Amino acid sequence: MPVFLYLAIMKSLYPEFSIAILAGGQNRRFGGKIKSFIEIDGQTIIQRQLNVLKTLSEEICIVTNSPKYFKACGIKTVSDIFPEKGPLAGIHAALKTVSTEWLFVLAGDLPNINTNEIRYLHKHLKKPVVMAEALGRIQTLHAFYHIDLIPEIENKLQSDFYSIRSVTDKYTSENLLSAKNPDAYLNINDYEDLENYRNKKSFSIPKSKHIGN
């Protein structure tokens, strides 16, 4: 098989994708401190994330309404088009900005992301969204979104009902996987989670603390 044909087939099976780190939120449980800059084992969460993500895509952006704090990361920043509309607005802003059809979205407080879990989701791409169930909940902030969702998301953002699940729930019957690496979805939600993580304690996060909504 000619090389160019092989590459074309591989690209259609495993298309290129962009990445967006959602680093917004009011971070009330951390006294307003941006969770991306929490330090674990000598590195901030966002440094840990970028070490993984830079091996997967050439286009990475950070969605934040405080871009000045992220200048040192050397990564493009994107601000919400629909401010104060939660994480769905962050997904929307990123989808409107990136150059690829597929976007991998993750929350800025996930210290355990790994290439194996992201590639696992990537190998099962199915329009318009691919999510996993982990830690007892559907995880919408470690998932792939297609640009075809933009009109639907905009409709939600223009209404008073704009949770991520208001968009994704209709796709869970066919676009939901079982996580291979559940720890990749563990988030640092408050100081108790952080202390337990630093002490390498085994703990489960109550449903109210799972990422996504």
N, CA, C and O of each residue as an XYZ file, in Angstrom:
852
protein
N       0.844     -1.202      0.000
C       0.000      0.000      0.000
C       0.877      1.249      0.000
O       1.797      1.350      0.812
N       0.609      2.204     -0.899
C       1.411      3.435     -0.925
C       1.355      4.155      0.416
O       0.339      4.129      1.111
N       2.465      4.798      0.764
C       2.561      5.466      2.060
C       1.487      6.545      2.212
O       0.874      6.670      3.272
N       1.262      7.329      1.141
C       0.299      8.420      1.246
C      -1.107      7.900      1.518
O      -1.880      8.535      2.237
N      -1.443      6.731      0.938
C      -2.767      6.148      1.155
C      -2.889      5.625      2.580
O      -3.926      5.778      3.226
N      -1.818      5.010      3.057
C      -1.803      4.509      4.436
C      -2.000      5.655      5.424
O      -2.775      5.534      6.372
N      -1.298      6.768      5.202
C      -1.405      7.918      6.105
C      -2.812      8.511      6.054
O      -3.346      8.946      7.075
N      -3.410      8.524      4.856
C      -4.764      9.069      4.730
C      -5.767      8.205      5.502
O      -6.670      8.725      6.157
N      -5.597      6.878      5.418
C      -6.492      5.976      6.134
C      -6.323      6.148      7.642
O      -7.310      6.201      8.377
N      -5.075      6.236      8.104
C      -4.810      6.391      9.526
C      -5.381      7.704     10.042
O      -5.893      7.764     11.160
N      -5.296      8.754      9.231
C      -5.814     10.056      9.666
C      -7.327     10.024      9.778
O      -7.899     10.669     10.657
N      -7.986      9.273      8.887
C      -9.442      9.184      8.966
C      -9.883      8.341     10.155
O     -10.912      8.619     10.769
N      -9.099      7.304     10.482
C      -9.426      6.464     11.624
C      -9.107      7.158     12.940
O      -9.878      7.074     13.896
N      -7.975      7.839     12.987
C      -7.523      8.512     14.198
C      -7.186      9.966     13.869
O      -6.012     10.327     13.790
N      -8.202     10.797     13.676
C      -7.963     12.175     13.239
C      -7.223     13.000     14.280
O      -7.257     12.716     15.477
N      -6.561     14.020     13.786
C      -5.881     14.940     14.689
C      -6.912     15.645     15.562
O      -8.069     15.806     15.173
N      -6.481     16.055     16.728
C      -7.403     16.745     17.615
C      -6.670     17.845     18.376
O      -5.451     17.806     18.548
N      -7.438     18.812     18.817
C      -6.913     19.889     19.649
C      -7.276     19.600     21.100
O      -8.060     18.698     21.392
N      -6.692     20.379     21.998
C      -6.904     20.158     23.428
C      -7.227     21.483     24.104
O      -6.625     22.512     23.796
N      -8.175     21.451     25.021
C      -8.504     22.638     25.813
C      -8.510     22.281     27.292
O      -9.183     21.341     27.717
N      -7.753     23.043     28.063
C      -7.759     22.910     29.516
C      -8.686     23.986     30.073
O      -8.452     25.177     29.867
N      -9.735     23.572     30.774
C     -10.659     24.533     31.358
C     -10.132     24.955     32.726
O     -10.165     24.183     33.685
N      -9.652     26.172     32.797
C      -9.023     26.670     34.028
C      -9.820     27.816     34.629
O      -9.261     28.689     35.293
N     -11.119     27.811     34.397
C     -11.965     28.857     34.953
C     -12.504     28.455     36.304
O     -11.871     27.696     37.037
N     -13.659     28.958     36.627
C     -14.261     28.641     37.916
C     -13.830     29.620     38.987
O     -12.805     30.290     38.858
N     -14.618     29.698     40.044
C     -14.331     30.656     41.102
C     -13.453     30.082     42.201
O     -12.946     30.827     43.040
N     -13.265     28.760     42.208
C     -12.344     28.113     43.140
C     -12.594     28.526     44.593
O     -11.653     28.804     45.337
N     -13.854     28.563     44.984
C     -14.191     29.020     46.337
C     -13.575     28.133     47.416
O     -13.180     28.620     48.475
N     -13.494     26.823     47.142
C     -12.973     25.908     48.162
C     -11.480     26.081     48.371
O     -10.922     25.532     49.321
N     -10.823     26.834     47.498
C      -9.398     27.119     47.656
C      -9.160     28.607     47.881
O      -8.082     29.123     47.586
N     -10.159     29.284     48.399
C     -10.004     30.698     48.707
C      -9.694     31.549     47.492
O      -9.023     32.574     47.605
N     -10.181     31.130     46.325
C      -9.941     31.884     45.098
C      -8.662     31.506     44.384
O      -8.411     31.999     43.285
N      -7.843     30.645     44.975
C      -6.597     30.211     44.333
C      -6.933     29.368     43.106
O      -7.782     28.479     43.171
N      -6.270     29.646     42.000
C      -6.501     28.877     40.772
C      -5.951     27.466     40.956
O      -4.766     27.277     41.233
N      -6.830     26.485     40.798
C      -6.422     25.107     41.100
C      -5.345     24.586     40.156
O      -4.593     23.680     40.517
N      -5.264     25.138     38.971
C      -4.213     24.705     38.035
C      -2.817     24.922     38.605
O      -1.870     24.252     38.194
N      -2.683     25.847     39.544
C      -1.369     26.174     40.095
C      -1.096     25.518     41.436
O      -0.101     25.831     42.090
N      -1.967     24.615     41.847
C      -1.687     23.820     43.041
C      -0.477     22.938     42.756
O      -0.384     22.328     41.691
N       0.439     22.874     43.700
C       1.674     22.109     43.497
C       1.557     20.730     44.118
O       1.150     20.578     45.270
N       1.919     19.737     43.337
C       1.926     18.348     43.782
C       3.244     17.716     43.360
O       3.588     17.716     42.177
N       3.974     17.183     44.317
C       5.267     16.542     44.033
C       6.196     17.460     43.243
O       6.891     17.020     42.327
N       6.198     18.746     43.610
C       7.144     19.682     43.009
C       6.717     20.280     41.685
O       7.462     21.055     41.085
N       5.525     19.931     41.222
C       5.023     20.489     39.958
C       3.582     20.952     40.140
O       2.812     20.353     40.891
N       3.233     22.026     39.440
C       1.837     22.443     39.464
C       1.003     21.463     38.644
O       1.526     20.740     37.796
N      -0.290     21.453     38.907
C      -1.174     20.550     38.147
C      -1.081     20.842     36.660
O      -1.035     19.917     35.849
N      -1.052     22.112     36.293
C      -1.024     22.416     34.859
C       0.298     21.992     34.222
O       0.313     21.622     33.048
N       1.402     22.035     34.956
C       2.664     21.538     34.423
C       2.580     20.032     34.184
O       3.034     19.524     33.159
N       1.996     19.340     35.141
C       1.823     17.887     35.002
C       0.960     17.578     33.779
O       1.259     16.656     33.019
N      -0.100     18.344     33.595
C      -0.983     18.120     32.451
C      -0.273     18.387     31.133
O      -0.358     17.585     30.203
N       0.418     19.499     31.054
C       1.078     19.861     29.801
C       2.160     18.856     29.425
O       2.392     18.613     28.241
N       2.821     18.272     30.415
C       3.837     17.255     30.126
C       3.227     16.082     29.360
O       3.878     15.484     28.504
N       1.987     15.765     29.671
C       1.282     14.684     28.980
C       0.697     15.165     27.654
O       0.859     14.516     26.621
N       0.028     16.287     27.693
C      -0.749     16.754     26.539
C       0.117     17.146     25.352
O      -0.299     16.977     24.206
N       1.307     17.664     25.603
C       2.170     18.100     24.510
C       2.636     16.941     23.638
O       3.093     17.156     22.515
N       2.525     15.718     24.143
C       2.887     14.540     23.333
C       1.729     14.082     22.449
O       1.897     13.188     21.619
N       0.553     14.692     22.625
C      -0.644     14.219     21.939
C      -1.171     15.160     20.867
O      -1.833     14.718     19.928
N      -0.889     16.436     20.994
C      -1.439     17.404     20.044
C      -0.541     18.623     19.941
O       0.141     19.003     20.892
N      -0.559     19.227     18.755
C       0.218     20.442     18.546
C      -0.591     21.694     18.869
O      -0.040     22.793     18.923
N      -1.883     21.534     19.081
C      -2.739     22.694     19.370
C      -3.394     22.527     20.736
O      -4.310     21.724     20.914
N      -2.903     23.305     21.692
C      -3.417     23.276     23.053
C      -3.788     24.694     23.450
O      -3.049     25.639     23.174
N      -4.924     24.836     24.092
C      -5.295     26.152     24.603
C      -5.773     26.029     26.045
O      -6.210     24.966     26.485
N      -5.683     27.120     26.754
C      -6.179     27.200     28.123
C      -7.365     28.153     28.117
O      -7.234     29.305     27.702
N      -8.512     27.685     28.572
C      -9.698     28.530     28.611
C      -9.771     29.189     29.982
O      -9.957     28.518     30.997
N      -9.624     30.491     29.998
C      -9.600     31.239     31.248
C     -10.021     32.676     30.996
O      -9.745     33.234     29.935
N     -10.679     33.263     31.959
C     -11.012     34.681     31.873
C      -9.997     35.530     32.628
O     -10.190     36.729     32.830
N      -8.895     34.872     33.047
C      -7.777     35.571     33.702
C      -6.477     35.187     33.000
O      -5.601     34.585     33.621
N      -6.336     35.520     31.721
C      -5.185     35.036     30.934
C      -3.835     35.490     31.463
O      -2.829     34.825     31.217
N      -3.788     36.594     32.174
C      -2.495     37.102     32.651
C      -1.783     36.107     33.559
O      -0.554     36.096     33.615
N      -2.527     35.282     34.262
C      -1.912     34.332     35.184
C      -1.270     33.150     34.468
O      -0.505     32.400     35.074
N      -1.572     32.979     33.199
C      -1.089     31.811     32.474
C      -0.033     32.144     31.423
O       0.342     31.284     30.626
N       0.443     33.376     31.416
C       1.434     33.782     30.410
C       2.684     32.915     30.466
O       3.252     32.565     29.432
N       3.104     32.575     31.664
C       4.342     31.807     31.814
C       4.241     30.410     31.223
O       5.266     29.775     30.972
N       3.031     29.919     30.997
C       2.862     28.577     30.436
C       3.240     28.534     28.959
O       3.555     27.469     28.428
N       3.212     29.688     28.293
C       3.529     29.723     26.876
C       2.491     29.051     26.009
O       2.804     28.585     24.914
N       1.244     28.993     26.489
C       0.148     28.336     25.784
C      -0.910     29.379     25.445
O      -1.169     30.286     26.236
N      -1.521     29.250     24.271
C      -2.590     30.160     23.872
C      -3.726     30.131     24.884
O      -4.114     29.062     25.355
N      -4.253     31.292     25.216
C      -5.400     31.369     26.111
C      -6.646     31.813     25.337
O      -6.566     32.553     24.357
N      -7.769     31.344     25.801
C      -9.064     31.644     25.186
C     -10.016     32.065     26.290
O     -10.027     31.464     27.365
N     -10.815     33.094     26.033
C     -11.791     33.553     27.024
C     -13.204     33.210     26.566
O     -13.466     33.056     25.374
N     -14.096     33.095     27.525
C     -15.482     32.739     27.225
C     -16.149     33.790     26.339
O     -15.956     34.991     26.531
N     -16.917     33.333     25.390
C     -17.761     34.210     24.579
C     -19.057     34.496     25.341
O     -19.644     35.571     25.225
N     -19.486     33.494     26.129
C     -20.651     33.633     27.000
C     -20.154     33.589     28.446
O     -20.158     32.517     29.051
N     -19.729     34.710     29.014
C     -19.169     34.700     30.368
C     -20.194     34.312     31.425
O     -21.399     34.511     31.268
N     -19.660     33.745     32.515
C     -20.470     33.357     33.671
C     -21.540     32.326     33.326
O     -22.629     32.327     33.900
N     -21.212     31.447     32.379
C     -22.124     30.379     31.994
C     -21.510     29.006     32.268
O     -21.937     28.002     31.697
N     -20.510     28.972     33.140
C     -19.959     27.696     33.564
C     -19.070     27.010     32.535
O     -18.678     27.611     31.535
N     -18.755     25.737     32.795
C     -17.818     25.014     31.926
C     -18.316     24.800     30.502
O     -17.505     24.662     29.586
N     -19.638     24.768     30.294
C     -20.134     24.620     28.920
C     -19.685     25.799     28.065
O     -19.397     25.636     26.879
N     -19.624     26.985     28.665
C     -19.136     28.161     27.930
C     -17.663     28.013     27.581
O     -17.221     28.490     26.536
N     -16.903     27.359     28.446
C     -15.491     27.115     28.149
C     -15.320     26.154     26.993
O     -14.469     26.364     26.129
N     -16.123     25.098     26.969
C     -16.081     24.151     25.850
C     -16.437     24.865     24.554
O     -15.786     24.669     23.528
N     -17.465     25.689     24.607
C     -17.893     26.439     23.431
C     -16.793     27.352     22.916
O     -16.515     27.371     21.717
N     -16.164     28.110     23.809
C     -15.106     29.043     23.401
C     -13.963     28.315     22.724
O     -13.412     28.797     21.734
N     -13.603     27.150     23.257
C     -12.513     26.376     22.670
C     -12.905     25.816     21.305
O     -12.119     25.877     20.359
N     -14.116     25.271     21.199
C     -14.575     24.727     19.918
C     -14.592     25.793     18.829
O     -14.336     25.493     17.663
N     -14.890     27.020     19.199
C     -14.939     28.119     18.239
C     -13.545     28.587     17.822
O     -13.395     29.296     16.827
N     -12.540     28.193     18.579
C     -11.188     28.703     18.364
C     -10.279     27.722     17.628
O      -9.475     28.132     16.791
N     -10.399     26.436     17.932
C      -9.426     25.456     17.451
C      -9.576     25.202     15.952
O     -10.605     25.513     15.352
N      -8.540     24.638     15.373
C      -8.496     24.430     13.924
C      -8.884     23.015     13.503
O      -9.002     22.743     12.308
N      -9.085     22.114     14.456
C      -9.437     20.733     14.135
C     -10.917     20.484     14.408
O     -11.580     21.283     15.070
N     -11.427     19.364     13.891
C     -12.837     19.032     14.102
C     -13.098     18.488     15.500
O     -14.184     18.666     16.053
N     -12.099     17.825     16.066
C     -12.266     17.215     17.385
C     -11.465     17.971     18.434
O     -10.354     18.438     18.183
N     -12.058     18.075     19.609
C     -11.431     18.776     20.725
C     -11.498     17.889     21.960
O     -12.567     17.412     22.341
N     -10.340     17.675     22.579
C     -10.311     16.983     23.873
C     -10.353     18.040     24.961
O      -9.517     18.943     24.996
N     -11.326     17.924     25.840
C     -11.537     18.899     26.908
C     -11.234     18.252     28.248
O     -11.657     17.126     28.509
N     -10.501     18.961     29.097
C     -10.278     18.450     30.435
C     -10.294     19.591     31.445
O      -9.973     20.737     31.128
N     -10.676     19.244     32.661
C     -10.697     20.220     33.739
C      -9.277     20.524     34.192
O      -8.372     19.703     34.043
N      -9.096     21.718     34.747
C      -7.766     22.142     35.166
C      -7.322     21.602     36.501
O      -6.257     21.979     36.991
N      -8.116     20.718     37.115
C      -7.744     20.200     38.440
C      -7.560     18.687     38.448
O      -7.754     18.037     39.475
N      -7.182     18.125     37.292
C      -6.955     16.680     37.180
C      -5.456     16.385     37.152
O      -4.823     16.583     36.115
N      -4.875     15.925     38.239
C      -3.429     15.705     38.278
C      -2.966     14.380     37.708
O      -1.766     14.180     37.521
N      -3.893     13.461     37.424
C      -3.512     12.096     37.055
C      -3.734     11.746     35.594
O      -3.720     10.564     35.252
N      -3.935     12.713     34.725
C      -4.221     12.361     33.336
C      -3.062     11.570     32.740
O      -1.906     11.759     33.120
N      -3.384     10.686     31.805
C      -2.326      9.897     31.170
C      -2.673      9.636     29.712
O      -3.841      9.645     29.324
N      -1.659      9.408     28.930
C      -1.843      9.250     27.488
C      -2.688      8.033     27.150
O      -3.453      8.069     26.186
N      -2.569      6.954     27.923
C      -3.305      5.735     27.600
C      -4.807      5.954     27.628
O      -5.520      5.470     26.749
N      -5.299      6.681     28.632
C      -6.739      6.901     28.736
C      -7.238      7.827     27.636
O      -8.310      7.611     27.070
N      -6.457      8.855     27.338
C      -6.860      9.791     26.287
C      -6.862      9.087     24.931
O      -7.779      9.283     24.134
N      -5.854      8.280     24.668
C      -5.804      7.545     23.402
C      -6.921      6.523     23.308
O      -7.440      6.266     22.222
N      -7.291      5.948     24.424
C      -8.407      4.998     24.452
C      -9.699      5.683     24.005
O     -10.443      5.136     23.191
N      -9.964      6.869     24.533
C     -11.141      7.617     24.095
C     -11.018      8.000     22.620
O     -11.986      7.928     21.862
N      -9.814      8.406     22.232
C      -9.579      8.866     20.862
C      -9.827      7.756     19.847
O     -10.312      8.021     18.747
N      -9.504      6.537     20.199
C      -9.702      5.410     19.284
C     -11.174      5.056     19.101
O     -11.533      4.303     18.196
N     -12.019      5.603     19.965
C     -13.445      5.306     19.884
C     -14.258      6.550     19.540
O     -15.410      6.674     19.956
N     -13.665      7.465     18.786
C     -14.372      8.683     18.425
C     -15.660      8.366     17.673
O     -15.681      7.547     16.754
N     -16.712      9.026     18.080
C     -18.001      8.888     17.420
C     -18.760     10.191     17.612
O     -19.033     10.594     18.743
N     -19.096     10.844     16.521
C     -19.744     12.147     16.622
C     -21.033     12.048     17.442
O     -21.755     11.052     17.385
N     -21.302     13.131     18.218
C     -20.509     14.353     18.335
C     -19.701     14.435     19.636
O     -19.045     15.446     19.886
N     -19.740     13.376     20.472
C     -19.036     13.428     21.748
C     -18.684     12.014     22.187
O     -19.437     11.071     21.946
N     -17.539     11.880     22.831
C     -17.134     10.595     23.407
C     -16.740     10.841     24.854
O     -15.845     11.633     25.147
N     -17.430     10.141     25.758
C     -17.191     10.298     27.188
C     -16.935      8.931     27.810
O     -17.110      7.898     27.165
N     -16.523      8.943     29.059
C     -16.348      7.695     29.792
C     -17.071      7.776     31.128
O     -17.282      8.855     31.683
N     -17.440      6.611     31.624
C     -17.982      6.530     32.976
C     -16.870      6.060     33.891
O     -16.260      5.018     33.653
N     -16.609      6.818     34.926
C     -15.539      6.497     35.866
C     -15.896      7.042     37.236
O     -16.560      8.073     37.348
N     -15.455      6.349     38.279
C     -15.697      6.782     39.653
C     -17.191      6.971     39.918
O     -17.594      7.811     40.723
N     -18.000      6.173     39.227
C     -19.428      6.192     39.474
C     -20.201      7.287     38.786
O     -21.364      7.528     39.108
N     -19.556      7.963     37.827
C     -20.265      9.062     37.175
C     -19.783      9.250     35.740
O     -18.647      8.915     35.406
N     -20.662      9.789     34.896
C     -20.276     10.160     33.546
C     -19.365     11.377     33.619
O     -19.714     12.388     34.227
N     -18.206     11.274     33.002
C     -17.184     12.309     33.111
C     -17.186     13.183     31.856
O     -16.719     12.768     30.795
N     -17.710     14.379     31.993
C     -17.839     15.283     30.845
C     -16.672     16.244     30.695
O     -16.575     16.945     29.687
N     -15.787     16.287     31.680
C     -14.638     17.184     31.594
C     -13.328     16.420     31.463
O     -12.280     16.845     31.947
N     -13.424     15.294     30.802
C     -12.275     14.515     30.320
C     -12.849     13.752     29.137
O     -13.005     12.532     29.188
N     -13.164     14.480     28.069
C     -13.964     13.921     26.980
C     -13.651     14.626     25.666
O     -13.065     15.708     25.639
N     -14.062     13.974     24.571
C     -13.888     14.534     23.231
C     -15.199     15.135     22.739
O     -16.266     14.541     22.890
N     -15.098     16.332     22.144
C     -16.254     17.029     21.588
C     -15.968     17.399     20.136
O     -14.850     17.787     19.795
N     -16.992     17.277     19.278
C     -16.858     17.611     17.872
C     -17.478     18.980     17.602
O     -18.416     19.394     18.283
N     -16.941     19.675     16.598
C     -17.422     21.027     16.308
C     -18.893     21.044     15.870
O     -19.527     22.099     15.887
N     -19.438     19.894     15.481
C     -20.854     19.841     15.117
C     -21.763     20.231     16.281
O     -22.927     20.575     16.078
N     -21.230     20.176     17.489
C     -22.028     20.502     18.669
C     -22.186     22.006     18.891
O     -22.999     22.419     19.718
N     -21.438     22.817     18.182
C     -21.440     24.255     18.455
C     -22.845     24.861     18.435
O     -23.198     25.558     19.385
N     -23.669     24.632     17.398
C     -25.012     25.239     17.404
C     -25.857     24.812     18.599
O     -26.553     25.631     19.199
N     -25.793     23.532     18.939
C     -26.576     23.040     20.070
C     -26.109     23.670     21.380
O     -26.919     24.050     22.225
N     -24.785     23.774     21.535
C     -24.244     24.391     22.750
C     -24.642     25.858     22.821
O     -25.002     26.351     23.890
N     -24.583     26.549     21.712
C     -24.954     27.964     21.706
C     -26.418     28.156     22.101
O     -26.754     29.106     22.808
N     -27.276     27.261     21.649
C     -28.680     27.347     22.040
C     -28.843     27.219     23.548
O     -29.638     27.932     24.161
N     -28.082     26.304     24.138
C     -28.147     26.136     25.588
C     -27.599     27.363     26.313
O     -28.174     27.810     27.305
N     -26.502     27.899     25.825
C     -25.880     29.044     26.483
C     -26.741     30.298     26.388
O     -26.616     31.202     27.213
N     -27.596     30.353     25.403
C     -28.502     31.490     25.260
C     -29.765     31.330     26.100
O     -30.613     32.222     26.148
N     -29.876     30.178     26.760
C     -31.017     29.924     27.626
C     -30.556     29.954     29.081
O     -29.413     30.304     29.375
N     -31.458     29.583     29.980
C     -31.111     29.529     31.395
C     -30.752     28.116     31.842
O     -30.584     27.863     33.035
N     -30.638     27.204     30.894
C     -30.348     25.808     31.214
C     -29.116     25.391     30.437
O     -29.224     24.912     29.308
N     -27.934     25.570     31.039
C     -26.701     25.419     30.283
C     -25.677     24.510     30.974
O     -24.477     24.778     30.912
N     -26.130     23.462     31.619
C     -25.187     22.488     32.146
C     -24.622     21.667     30.989
O     -25.249     21.565     29.935
N     -23.456     21.091     31.180
C     -22.877     20.236     30.143
C     -23.788     19.047     29.870
O     -23.976     18.648     28.721
N     -24.347     18.488     30.927
C     -25.196     17.319     30.770
C     -26.460     17.625     29.973
O     -27.049     16.719     29.383
N     -26.883     18.878     29.947
C     -28.051     19.236     29.134
C     -27.774     19.017     27.651
O     -28.702     18.872     26.855
N     -26.500     18.995     27.286
C     -26.093     18.732     25.899
C     -25.743     17.267     25.692
O     -26.117     16.678     24.678
N     -25.033     16.673     26.638
C     -24.449     15.350     26.416
C     -25.348     14.172     26.766
O     -25.133     13.070     26.259
N     -26.340     14.372     27.610
C     -27.112     13.219     28.096
C     -27.752     12.410     26.975
O     -27.858     11.189     27.086
N     -28.174     13.056     25.912
C     -28.846     12.338     24.828
C     -27.907     11.379     24.085
O     -28.360     10.528     23.319
N     -26.606     11.523     24.318
C     -25.635     10.699     23.591
C     -25.048      9.572     24.444
O     -24.196      8.822     23.968
N     -25.485      9.446     25.685
C     -24.847      8.474     26.569
C     -25.125      7.023     26.173
O     -24.337      6.138     26.506
N     -26.225      6.764     25.473
C     -26.545      5.378     25.123
C     -25.577      4.794     24.106
O     -25.347      3.584     24.094
N     -25.003      5.643     23.246
C     -24.130      5.130     22.187
C     -22.720      5.713     22.224
O     -21.831      5.207     21.539
N     -22.502      6.745     22.992
C     -21.211      7.429     22.954
C     -20.501      7.417     24.308
O     -19.654      8.265     24.586
N     -20.857      6.454     25.133
C     -20.277      6.368     26.471
C     -19.456      5.096     26.617
O     -19.932      4.005     26.302
N     -18.229      5.236     27.091
C     -17.331      4.109     27.312
C     -17.151      3.874     28.802
O     -17.494      4.721     29.628
N     -16.613      2.721     29.126
C     -16.179      2.458     30.499
C     -14.701      2.799     30.597
O     -13.908      2.332     29.779
N     -14.323      3.589     31.564
C     -12.934      4.034     31.686
C     -11.995      2.845     31.887
O     -12.317      1.893     32.597
N     -10.841      2.923     31.255
C      -9.802      1.914     31.450
C      -8.902      2.275     32.630
O      -8.395      1.399     33.331
N      -8.713      3.579     32.835
C      -7.854      4.074     33.914
C      -8.648      5.073     34.753
O      -8.494      6.280     34.568
N      -9.490      4.601     35.667
C     -10.360      5.498     36.430
C      -9.628      6.598     37.195
O     -10.164      7.691     37.377
N      -8.408      6.313     37.641
C      -7.667      7.330     38.398
C      -7.378      8.581     37.577
O      -7.110      9.644     38.137
N      -7.431      8.459     36.240
C      -7.180      9.618     35.395
C      -8.249     10.690     35.579
O      -8.039     11.850     35.224
N      -9.389     10.302     36.130
C     -10.515     11.218     36.280
C     -10.608     11.820     37.684
O     -11.520     12.593     37.979
N      -9.670     11.462     38.527
C      -9.659     11.976     39.887
C      -9.327     13.457     39.890
O      -8.342     13.875     39.280
N     -10.144     14.257     40.575
C      -9.868     15.692     40.617
C      -9.609     16.167     42.036
O     -10.036     15.544     43.008
N      -8.904     17.278     42.132
C      -8.610     17.904     43.422
C      -9.636     19.001     43.630
O      -9.520     20.099     43.085
N     -10.633     18.684     44.423
C     -11.769     19.575     44.562
C     -11.641     20.537     45.742
O     -12.150     21.657     45.692
N     -10.956     20.095     46.809
C     -10.817     20.937     47.995
C      -9.531     20.554     48.724
O      -8.784     19.686     48.272
N      -9.282     21.211     49.855
C      -8.036     20.980     50.583
C      -7.942     19.555     51.136
O      -6.846     19.008     51.254
N      -9.059     18.969     51.465
C      -9.044     17.589     51.963
C      -8.569     16.641     50.863
O      -7.742     15.763     51.110
N      -9.095     16.820     49.645
C      -8.636     16.008     48.518
C      -7.139     16.193     48.284
O      -6.412     15.231     48.035
N      -6.698     17.432     48.368
C      -5.282     17.729     48.123
C      -4.391     17.053     49.154
O      -3.368     16.462     48.806
N      -4.779     17.139     50.425
C      -3.982     16.529     51.479
C      -3.935     15.018     51.324
O      -2.882     14.402     51.486
N      -5.074     14.425     51.011
C      -5.105     12.978     50.801
C      -4.245     12.566     49.619
O      -3.545     11.555     49.668
N      -4.304     13.357     48.559
C      -3.511     13.038     47.372
C      -2.020     13.142     47.674
O      -1.239     12.270     47.293
N      -1.634     14.207     48.357
C      -0.213     14.390     48.687
C       0.298     13.283     49.594
O       1.464     12.896     49.523
N      -0.582     12.781     50.445
C      -0.190     11.707     51.351
C      -0.366     10.330     50.723
O      -0.134      9.306     51.365
N      -0.787     10.320     49.440
C      -0.987      9.081     48.683
C      -1.978      8.146     49.367
O      -1.843      6.924     49.301
N      -2.969      8.731     50.020
C      -3.991      7.922     50.662
C      -4.989      7.440     49.615
O      -5.240      8.108     48.612
N      -5.542      6.278     49.874
C      -6.597      5.769     49.003
C      -7.922      6.335     49.496
O      -8.323      6.089     50.634
N      -8.586      7.079     48.655
C      -9.857      7.648     49.065
C     -10.777      7.748     47.857
O     -10.327      7.874     46.719
N     -12.047      7.691     48.125
C     -13.038      7.823     47.063
C     -13.703      9.162     47.188
O     -13.926      9.656     48.293
N     -14.026      9.762     46.042
C     -14.614     11.082     46.041
C     -16.137     10.947     46.028
O     -16.678     10.264     45.159
N     -16.834     11.574     46.962
C     -18.304     11.536     46.922
C     -18.815     12.057     45.596
O     -18.124     12.824     44.926
N     -20.010     11.655     45.206
C     -20.555     12.038     43.906
C     -20.589     13.544     43.718
O     -20.424     14.030     42.600
N     -20.800     14.282     44.786
C     -20.874     15.732     44.670
C     -19.559     16.345     44.244
O     -19.513     17.499     43.819
N     -18.479     15.568     44.357
C     -17.169     16.091     44.002
C     -16.677     15.601     42.648
O     -15.589     15.990     42.223
N     -17.419     14.784     41.977
C     -16.972     14.301     40.673
C     -17.013     15.434     39.654
O     -17.855     16.329     39.738
N     -16.102     15.386     38.699
C     -16.064     16.440     37.700
C     -17.206     16.266     36.735
O     -17.774     15.183     36.593
N     -17.527     17.346     36.081
C     -18.620     17.327     35.107
C     -19.929     17.704     35.762
O     -20.076     17.616     36.981
N     -20.896     18.134     34.931
C     -22.213     18.456     35.487
C     -23.270     18.276     34.412
O     -24.454     18.495     34.668
